[in-house]
Amino acid sequence: MNLLQLKYRMVTWSVGLLLPTVLGCGDSRPARVPVSGRVLIDGKPLETGFIQVYPKGNRPASSPIASDGSFTLTTFDDHDGCVIGKHRVAVQPQKVINATTTKWFAPKKYTNRKTSGLEIEVNGPRDDLEINLTWQGSGHDKPYVEVEKGVVEENIE
């Protein structure tokens, strides 16, 4: 082997070792698309809470809900979206006031993906997703405060 061949092999070997480090090993996470929208309760923005989207076999996507009802889903990294497919949805529409008191801004049924009745389909990037909630049939028609039974509260809010 002459000197030129030796140099060629060393360069090739060095590039082969360094290239994966420079390029990275790739994102082995499932593909995601940006998804944002609004959560409404009887046509008006839900002013607080948290939304969770549950893709079957994948990590859930979630987002806090802003005061105008808007959200932008995150699965792994900020605002990276959600995987494509049909997914169940849960909304956490409550604010904990103290250890025994909670204010509900929508019915409790929405807190569980199995009882919420909410489902979305993600076919690609979206910024117009609407999640519609209602007070109808819940026994309440507006936000309410729930105090744990047997606990007396003197000052709520």
One Martini backbone bead per residue (centre of mass of N, CA, C, O) as a GRO file, in nm:
protein
  157
    1MET     BB    1   0.096   0.037   0.024
    2ASN     BB    2   0.064   0.353  -0.033
    3LEU     BB    3   0.039   0.673   0.077
    4LEU     BB    4  -0.223   0.750  -0.074
    5GLN     BB    5  -0.397   0.511   0.020
    6LEU     BB    6  -0.372   0.566   0.323
    7LYS     BB    7  -0.500   0.847   0.322
    8TYR     BB    8  -0.771   0.762   0.200
    9ARG     BB    9  -0.854   0.565   0.428
   10MET     BB   10  -0.843   0.770   0.662
   11VAL     BB   11  -1.054   0.964   0.553
   12THR     BB   12  -1.285   0.764   0.519
   13TRP     BB   13  -1.291   0.671   0.815
   14SER     BB   14  -1.338   0.951   0.943
   15VAL     BB   15  -1.600   1.018   0.797
   16GLY     BB   16  -1.756   0.766   0.897
   17LEU     BB   17  -1.741   0.860   1.202
   18LEU     BB   18  -1.841   1.173   1.181
   19LEU     BB   19  -2.110   1.195   1.024
   20PRO     BB   20  -2.318   1.099   1.239
   21THR     BB   21  -2.250   1.328   1.438
   22VAL     BB   22  -2.323   1.569   1.255
   23LEU     BB   23  -2.619   1.462   1.159
   24GLY     BB   24  -2.722   1.248   1.321
   25CYS     BB   25  -2.970   0.992   1.399
   26GLY     BB   26  -3.237   1.103   1.432
   27ASP     BB   27  -3.589   1.094   1.457
   28SER     BB   28  -3.765   0.828   1.620
   29ARG     BB   29  -4.011   0.970   1.616
   30PRO     BB   30  -4.306   1.043   1.539
   31ALA     BB   31  -4.479   1.198   1.322
   32ARG     BB   32  -4.555   1.552   1.303
   33VAL     BB   33  -4.811   1.808   1.326
   34PRO     BB   34  -4.938   2.104   1.329
   35VAL     BB   35  -5.164   2.203   1.609
   36SER     BB   36  -5.450   2.425   1.623
   37GLY     BB   37  -5.694   2.618   1.833
   38ARG     BB   38  -6.023   2.581   1.989
   39VAL     BB   39  -6.214   2.618   2.292
   40LEU     BB   40  -6.563   2.558   2.341
   41ILE     BB   41  -6.854   2.690   2.530
   42ASP     BB   42  -7.131   2.746   2.390
   43GLY     BB   43  -6.948   2.935   2.172
   44LYS     BB   44  -6.736   2.999   2.393
   45PRO     BB   45  -6.451   3.055   2.533
   46LEU     BB   46  -6.231   2.878   2.702
   47GLU     BB   47  -6.035   3.034   2.967
   48THR     BB   48  -5.939   2.745   3.075
   49GLY     BB   49  -5.686   2.487   3.084
   50PHE     BB   50  -5.663   2.154   2.926
   51ILE     BB   51  -5.535   1.965   2.651
   52GLN     BB   52  -5.590   1.619   2.527
   53VAL     BB   53  -5.429   1.393   2.295
   54TYR     BB   54  -5.498   1.036   2.192
   55PRO     BB   55  -5.296   0.839   2.041
   56LYS     BB   56  -5.272   0.537   1.922
   57GLY     BB   57  -4.960   0.422   2.038
   58ASN     BB   58  -4.902   0.717   2.148
   59ARG     BB   59  -4.817   1.007   2.251
   60PRO     BB   60  -4.948   1.261   2.393
   61ALA     BB   61  -5.108   1.562   2.336
   62SER     BB   62  -5.064   1.911   2.453
   63SER     BB   63  -5.236   2.203   2.619
   64PRO     BB   64  -5.287   2.497   2.704
   65ILE     BB   65  -5.548   2.727   2.775
   66ALA     BB   66  -5.635   3.018   2.677
   67SER     BB   67  -5.844   3.294   2.730
   68ASP     BB   68  -5.941   3.249   2.406
   69GLY     BB   69  -5.918   2.913   2.369
   70SER     BB   70  -5.638   2.860   2.284
   71PHE     BB   71  -5.413   2.622   2.107
   72THR     BB   72  -5.091   2.423   2.111
   73LEU     BB   73  -4.954   2.139   2.032
   74THR     BB   74  -4.768   1.888   2.231
   75THR     BB   75  -4.539   1.608   2.248
   76PHE     BB   76  -4.217   1.692   2.287
   77ASP     BB   77  -4.202   1.974   2.160
   78ASP     BB   78  -4.265   2.280   2.122
   79HIS     BB   79  -4.517   2.286   1.893
   80ASP     BB   80  -4.503   1.989   1.727
   81GLY     BB   81  -4.776   1.848   1.783
   82CYS     BB   82  -4.927   1.573   1.598
   83VAL     BB   83  -5.033   1.287   1.506
   84ILE     BB   84  -5.169   1.112   1.268
   85GLY     BB   85  -5.527   1.089   1.303
   86LYS     BB   86  -5.752   0.935   1.525
   87HIS     BB   87  -5.862   1.110   1.830
   88ARG     BB   88  -5.888   1.139   2.151
   89VAL     BB   89  -6.040   1.369   2.398
   90ALA     BB   90  -5.934   1.594   2.662
   91VAL     BB   91  -6.058   1.818   2.926
   92GLN     BB   92  -5.926   2.056   3.168
   93PRO     BB   93  -6.181   2.274   3.325
   94GLN     BB   94  -6.000   2.347   3.589
   95LYS     BB   95  -5.967   2.509   3.919
   96VAL     BB   96  -5.765   2.513   4.188
   97ILE     BB   97  -5.811   2.662   4.496
   98ASN     BB   98  -5.785   2.409   4.686
   99ALA     BB   99  -5.775   2.101   4.841
  100THR     BB  100  -6.128   2.119   4.840
  101THR     BB  101  -6.140   2.323   4.580
  102THR     BB  102  -6.333   2.359   4.269
  103LYS     BB  103  -6.338   2.505   3.947
  104TRP     BB  104  -6.581   2.480   3.689
  105PHE     BB  105  -6.588   2.544   3.316
  106ALA     BB  106  -6.691   2.245   3.279
  107PRO     BB  107  -6.774   1.946   3.247
  108LYS     BB  108  -6.639   1.648   3.376
  109LYS     BB  109  -6.659   1.449   3.129
  110TYR     BB  110  -6.402   1.587   2.971
  111THR     BB  111  -6.157   1.453   3.150
  112ASN     BB  112  -6.230   1.190   2.976
  113ARG     BB  113  -6.176   1.017   2.687
  114LYS     BB  114  -6.419   0.802   2.736
  115THR     BB  115  -6.653   1.044   2.817
  116SER     BB  116  -6.640   1.301   2.623
  117GLY     BB  117  -6.692   1.252   2.296
  118LEU     BB  118  -6.411   1.329   2.185
  119GLU     BB  119  -6.292   1.387   1.840
  120ILE     BB  120  -6.016   1.374   1.612
  121GLU     BB  121  -5.877   1.473   1.287
  122VAL     BB  122  -5.547   1.417   1.150
  123ASN     BB  123  -5.407   1.500   0.812
  124GLY     BB  124  -5.261   1.771   0.898
  125PRO     BB  125  -5.204   2.070   0.916
  126ARG     BB  126  -5.345   2.290   1.184
  127ASP     BB  127  -5.544   2.613   1.281
  128ASP     BB  128  -5.887   2.518   1.303
  129LEU     BB  129  -5.950   2.375   1.558
  130GLU     BB  130  -6.258   2.254   1.712
  131ILE     BB  131  -6.374   2.241   2.051
  132ASN     BB  132  -6.694   2.127   2.159
  133LEU     BB  133  -6.875   2.237   2.433
  134THR     BB  134  -7.128   2.154   2.697
  135TRP     BB  135  -7.382   2.195   2.945
  136GLN     BB  136  -7.566   2.003   2.840
  137GLY     BB  137  -7.672   1.756   3.073
  138SER     BB  138  -7.500   1.839   3.358
  139GLY     BB  139  -7.667   2.041   3.575
  140HIS     BB  140  -7.532   2.285   3.432
  141ASP     BB  141  -7.483   2.648   3.297
  142LYS     BB  142  -7.215   2.711   3.463
  143PRO     BB  143  -6.985   2.791   3.649
  144TYR     BB  144  -6.848   2.602   3.936
  145VAL     BB  145  -6.831   2.514   4.280
  146GLU     BB  146  -6.640   2.257   4.445
  147VAL     BB  147  -6.690   2.083   4.750
  148GLU     BB  148  -6.585   1.875   4.957
  149LYS     BB  149  -6.726   1.657   5.140
  150GLY     BB  150  -6.730   1.771   5.480
  151VAL     BB  151  -6.639   2.062   5.396
  152VAL     BB  152  -6.574   2.381   5.527
  153GLU     BB  153  -6.618   2.695   5.370
  154GLU     BB  154  -6.556   3.046   5.407
  155ASN     BB  155  -6.346   3.122   5.150
  156ILE     BB  156  -6.425   3.168   4.810
  157GLU     BB  157  -6.214   3.360   4.623
   0.00000   0.00000   0.00000
